[in-house]
Amino acid sequence: NQQQAVGPLCLWLFPQMHLPLTLPACLPALRTVAFAAALCPFSCLQNLPPDADKLFLYEKFSPFGAILSVKVLTDPQSGQCRGVGFVNFAEHASAVRSIQALHGTKVGDKSMHVSLQT
């Protein structure tokens, strides 16, 4: 069912929306996200430390350019980072610079994986 698939995506992208979500109410938001995603590159991050949060991402990635948003995936019970995050840069070149500089760098005992989200 299309509405069952779109509802959780809308809530993740726009947590201020309230249940129950209807597909027509959610579509304008999804169009905005699709348009923004086409223009603003996301860096996808893996192997983040368990204590990583939004501030951690801003501190690591802001030297490479203007950041529009960051997202850290967390475990609902513990609140700890699941090792995955996203940085939405204003410019493609900023995302590329962050990948070139940070991909493979050690964070704790792991090497951070930084790639362009497509």
ZADRENBA-37397 format. One line per field, with one value per residue: residue number from 1; x, y, z of N, C-alpha, C in turn. Coordinates in nm, 2 decimals. Atoms other than C-alpha are relative to their C-alpha. Example, Ala and Ser with C-alpha at 12.3 -4.5 7.8 and 13.67 -1.06 7.14 Angstrom:
<pts>
dodo	(1; 2)
nxx	(0.09; -0.09)
nyy	(-0.12; -0.11)
nzz	(0.00; 0.00)
caxx	(1.23; 1.37)
cayy	(-0.45; -0.11)
cazz	(0.78; 0.71)
cxx	(0.09; -0.08)
cyy	(0.12; 0.11)
czz	(0.00; 0.08)
</pts>
This chain:
<pts>
dodo	(1; 2; 3; 4; 5; 6; 7; 8; 9; 10; 11; 12; 13; 14; 15; 16; 17; 18; 19; 20; 21; 22; 23; 24; 25; 26; 27; 28; 29; 30; 31; 32; 33; 34; 35; 36; 37; 38; 39; 40; 41; 42; 43; 44; 45; 46; 47; 48; 49; 50; 51; 52; 53; 54; 55; 56; 57; 58; 59; 60; 61; 62; 63; 64; 65; 66; 67; 68; 69; 70; 71; 72; 73; 74; 75; 76; 77; 78; 79; 80; 81; 82; 83; 84; 85; 86; 87; 88; 89; 90; 91; 92; 93; 94; 95; 96; 97; 98; 99; 100; 101; 102; 103; 104; 105; 106; 107; 108; 109; 110; 111; 112; 113; 114; 115; 116; 117; 118)
nxx	(0.08; -0.09; 0.01; -0.07; -0.15; -0.03; 0.02; -0.12; -0.10; 0.04; -0.02; -0.14; -0.05; 0.07; 0.05; 0.10; 0.13; 0.07; 0.07; -0.03; -0.04; 0.07; -0.09; 0.00; -0.06; -0.15; -0.06; -0.08; -0.12; -0.09; -0.05; -0.10; -0.12; -0.05; -0.07; -0.12; -0.10; -0.06; -0.09; -0.09; -0.06; -0.01; -0.10; 0.05; -0.11; 0.01; -0.10; 0.00; -0.01; 0.13; 0.03; 0.02; 0.13; 0.00; -0.12; -0.11; 0.00; -0.03; -0.14; -0.09; 0.03; 0.02; -0.11; 0.00; 0.10; 0.13; 0.08; 0.15; 0.05; -0.07; 0.09; -0.07; 0.09; -0.02; 0.08; 0.10; -0.01; -0.12; -0.03; -0.13; -0.01; 0.00; -0.12; 0.04; 0.05; 0.00; -0.02; 0.06; -0.08; 0.06; -0.06; -0.06; -0.15; -0.02; 0.01; -0.11; -0.11; 0.01; -0.03; -0.15; -0.08; 0.04; 0.02; -0.11; -0.06; 0.03; 0.09; -0.01; -0.07; 0.05; -0.02; 0.13; 0.03; 0.08; 0.03; 0.11; 0.13; 0.07)
nyy	(-0.12; -0.12; -0.08; 0.06; -0.02; -0.14; -0.05; -0.01; -0.09; -0.14; -0.02; -0.01; -0.12; -0.11; 0.05; -0.09; 0.05; 0.08; 0.11; 0.09; -0.07; 0.04; -0.02; -0.14; -0.10; 0.02; -0.02; -0.12; 0.01; 0.09; -0.07; -0.09; 0.08; 0.05; -0.11; -0.04; 0.11; -0.01; -0.11; -0.01; 0.13; 0.06; 0.09; 0.11; 0.03; 0.13; 0.02; -0.11; 0.05; 0.00; -0.13; -0.10; -0.07; -0.10; -0.09; 0.07; -0.01; -0.14; -0.03; 0.07; -0.03; -0.14; -0.06; 0.02; -0.08; -0.02; 0.12; -0.03; 0.08; 0.13; 0.10; 0.11; 0.10; 0.05; 0.11; -0.05; 0.03; -0.05; -0.14; -0.01; 0.00; 0.14; 0.00; -0.05; -0.14; -0.07; -0.15; -0.06; -0.12; -0.09; 0.01; 0.13; 0.00; 0.02; 0.15; 0.06; -0.04; 0.07; 0.14; 0.01; -0.03; 0.08; 0.14; 0.08; -0.05; 0.08; -0.06; 0.10; 0.11; 0.03; -0.09; -0.06; 0.01; -0.12; 0.01; -0.09; 0.07; -0.02)
nzz	(0.00; 0.02; -0.12; -0.11; 0.02; 0.00; -0.13; -0.08; 0.06; -0.03; -0.14; -0.02; 0.06; -0.06; -0.12; -0.05; 0.05; -0.10; 0.05; 0.11; 0.12; 0.12; 0.11; 0.06; -0.09; -0.01; 0.13; 0.02; -0.07; 0.07; 0.12; -0.05; -0.04; 0.13; 0.06; -0.08; 0.01; 0.13; 0.01; -0.12; -0.02; -0.13; -0.02; -0.08; -0.09; -0.07; -0.11; -0.10; -0.14; -0.06; -0.06; 0.11; 0.00; 0.10; -0.02; 0.05; 0.14; 0.04; -0.03; 0.10; 0.14; 0.04; 0.07; 0.14; 0.07; -0.07; -0.02; -0.01; -0.11; -0.03; -0.06; -0.06; -0.03; -0.14; -0.05; -0.07; -0.14; -0.07; 0.05; 0.06; 0.14; 0.06; 0.08; 0.13; 0.00; 0.13; 0.00; 0.11; 0.03; 0.09; 0.13; 0.03; -0.02; -0.14; -0.03; 0.06; -0.09; -0.12; 0.03; 0.03; -0.12; -0.12; 0.02; -0.05; -0.13; -0.13; -0.11; -0.10; 0.05; 0.14; 0.11; 0.04; 0.15; 0.04; 0.14; 0.05; 0.01; 0.13)
caxx	(0.00; 0.15; 0.01; 0.16; 0.51; 0.48; 0.35; 0.67; 0.89; 0.69; 0.71; 1.09; 1.14; 0.88; 0.84; 0.61; 0.33; 0.07; -0.09; -0.30; -0.12; -0.31; -0.13; -0.27; -0.16; 0.19; 0.25; 0.34; 0.60; 0.75; 0.76; 0.95; 1.20; 1.24; 1.32; 1.56; 1.73; 1.79; 1.96; 2.13; 2.37; 2.36; 2.67; 2.59; 2.80; 2.87; 3.07; 2.99; 3.07; 2.78; 2.80; 2.77; 2.50; 2.40; 2.67; 2.93; 2.83; 2.82; 3.17; 3.32; 3.15; 3.10; 3.46; 3.37; 3.08; 2.73; 2.52; 2.14; 2.07; 2.21; 2.04; 2.18; 2.00; 1.96; 1.84; 1.50; 1.57; 1.92; 1.93; 2.27; 2.38; 2.33; 2.65; 2.47; 2.41; 2.35; 2.47; 2.28; 2.52; 2.41; 2.65; 2.77; 3.14; 3.11; 2.99; 3.27; 3.53; 3.40; 3.42; 3.78; 3.89; 3.70; 3.64; 3.85; 3.95; 3.96; 3.68; 3.74; 3.83; 3.66; 3.72; 3.44; 3.28; 3.16; 2.99; 2.75; 2.39; 2.22)
cayy	(0.00; 0.33; 0.52; 0.28; 0.33; 0.71; 0.78; 0.68; 0.86; 1.18; 1.14; 1.09; 1.39; 1.61; 1.51; 1.80; 1.62; 1.44; 1.11; 0.99; 1.10; 1.10; 1.06; 1.39; 1.58; 1.44; 1.48; 1.85; 1.78; 1.50; 1.71; 1.97; 1.71; 1.56; 1.90; 1.99; 1.65; 1.71; 2.04; 1.98; 1.69; 1.46; 1.30; 0.96; 0.86; 0.51; 0.39; 0.69; 0.64; 0.56; 0.90; 1.09; 1.35; 1.65; 1.87; 1.61; 1.62; 2.00; 2.02; 1.76; 1.88; 2.25; 2.33; 2.21; 2.44; 2.55; 2.28; 2.29; 2.00; 1.69; 1.37; 1.10; 0.77; 0.66; 0.36; 0.43; 0.26; 0.37; 0.70; 0.61; 0.66; 0.35; 0.45; 0.61; 0.98; 1.23; 1.58; 1.79; 2.05; 2.36; 2.30; 1.98; 2.09; 2.10; 1.74; 1.64; 1.82; 1.65; 1.30; 1.37; 1.49; 1.26; 0.93; 0.67; 0.88; 0.71; 0.80; 0.60; 0.25; 0.26; 0.42; 0.66; 0.59; 0.91; 0.89; 1.09; 0.98; 0.93)
cazz	(0.00; -0.11; 0.19; 0.44; 0.28; 0.25; 0.60; 0.79; 0.54; 0.59; 0.97; 0.95; 0.72; 0.89; 1.25; 1.32; 1.11; 1.32; 1.27; 1.10; 0.78; 0.46; 0.13; -0.02; 0.29; 0.27; -0.11; -0.10; 0.16; -0.04; -0.36; -0.16; -0.03; -0.38; -0.52; -0.24; -0.27; -0.64; -0.57; -0.23; -0.20; 0.10; 0.24; 0.38; 0.69; 0.83; 1.13; 1.35; 1.72; 1.95; 2.11; 1.78; 1.77; 1.56; 1.71; 1.63; 1.27; 1.25; 1.41; 1.17; 0.85; 0.87; 0.77; 0.42; 0.35; 0.45; 0.60; 0.56; 0.80; 0.97; 1.08; 1.31; 1.32; 1.69; 1.87; 2.02; 2.35; 2.43; 2.23; 2.11; 1.75; 1.53; 1.34; 1.05; 0.97; 0.69; 0.62; 0.38; 0.22; 0.04; -0.24; -0.42; -0.40; -0.02; -0.01; -0.24; -0.02; 0.29; 0.13; 0.01; 0.35; 0.59; 0.42; 0.59; 0.89; 1.23; 1.47; 1.78; 1.67; 1.33; 1.00; 0.90; 0.56; 0.39; 0.05; -0.17; -0.12; -0.45)
cxx	(0.09; -0.01; 0.08; 0.15; 0.03; -0.01; 0.12; 0.11; -0.04; 0.03; 0.15; 0.05; -0.06; -0.06; -0.11; -0.14; -0.06; -0.07; -0.15; 0.04; -0.08; 0.09; -0.02; 0.06; 0.15; 0.07; 0.07; 0.13; 0.10; 0.05; 0.11; 0.14; 0.06; 0.07; 0.12; 0.11; 0.07; 0.10; 0.10; 0.05; 0.00; 0.13; -0.05; 0.12; -0.03; 0.12; 0.02; 0.01; -0.14; -0.04; -0.01; -0.14; 0.01; 0.12; 0.13; 0.01; 0.03; 0.15; 0.09; -0.02; -0.01; 0.13; 0.00; -0.10; -0.13; -0.08; -0.15; -0.06; 0.09; -0.10; 0.09; -0.11; 0.03; -0.09; -0.11; 0.01; 0.12; 0.03; 0.13; 0.00; 0.02; 0.12; -0.02; -0.05; 0.00; 0.03; -0.04; 0.07; -0.08; 0.05; 0.07; 0.15; 0.03; -0.01; 0.12; 0.13; 0.00; 0.03; 0.15; 0.08; -0.03; -0.02; 0.13; 0.07; -0.05; -0.09; -0.01; 0.08; -0.04; 0.04; -0.13; -0.01; -0.09; -0.01; -0.11; -0.12; -0.06; -0.14)
cyy	(0.12; 0.09; -0.05; 0.03; 0.15; 0.06; 0.01; 0.09; 0.15; 0.03; 0.02; 0.13; 0.12; -0.04; 0.08; -0.04; -0.09; -0.11; 0.03; 0.09; -0.05; 0.03; 0.14; 0.11; 0.00; 0.03; 0.14; 0.00; -0.08; 0.06; 0.10; -0.07; -0.05; 0.11; 0.04; -0.10; 0.01; 0.11; 0.00; -0.14; -0.04; -0.08; -0.11; -0.05; -0.14; -0.01; 0.11; -0.07; 0.00; 0.13; 0.12; 0.06; 0.11; 0.10; -0.06; 0.02; 0.14; 0.03; -0.07; 0.05; 0.14; 0.07; -0.01; 0.08; 0.01; -0.13; 0.04; -0.08; -0.12; -0.09; -0.12; -0.11; -0.06; -0.11; 0.06; -0.03; 0.07; 0.15; 0.01; -0.01; -0.14; -0.01; 0.06; 0.15; 0.06; 0.14; 0.05; 0.14; 0.09; -0.01; -0.14; 0.00; -0.02; -0.14; -0.07; 0.02; -0.08; -0.15; -0.01; 0.01; -0.10; -0.15; -0.08; 0.04; -0.08; 0.09; -0.11; -0.12; -0.04; 0.10; 0.05; -0.02; 0.12; -0.02; 0.09; -0.08; 0.04; -0.04)
czz	(0.00; 0.12; 0.12; -0.02; 0.01; 0.14; 0.09; -0.06; 0.03; 0.15; 0.03; -0.05; 0.07; 0.13; 0.06; -0.05; 0.11; -0.07; 0.02; -0.13; -0.12; -0.12; -0.06; 0.09; 0.00; -0.14; -0.02; 0.07; -0.07; -0.13; 0.04; 0.03; -0.13; -0.07; 0.07; -0.02; -0.13; 0.00; 0.11; 0.03; 0.15; 0.01; 0.10; 0.09; 0.06; 0.10; 0.09; 0.14; 0.07; 0.07; -0.10; 0.01; -0.10; 0.01; -0.05; -0.15; -0.05; 0.02; -0.11; -0.14; -0.04; -0.06; -0.15; -0.07; 0.08; 0.01; 0.02; 0.11; 0.02; 0.06; 0.05; 0.03; 0.14; 0.03; 0.09; 0.15; 0.07; -0.04; -0.06; -0.16; -0.05; -0.10; -0.14; 0.01; -0.14; 0.02; -0.13; -0.03; -0.10; -0.14; -0.02; 0.03; 0.15; 0.04; -0.05; 0.09; 0.13; -0.02; -0.02; 0.13; 0.11; -0.02; 0.04; 0.12; 0.12; 0.09; 0.10; -0.06; -0.14; -0.10; -0.05; -0.15; -0.03; -0.15; -0.04; 0.00; -0.13; 0.00)
</pts>
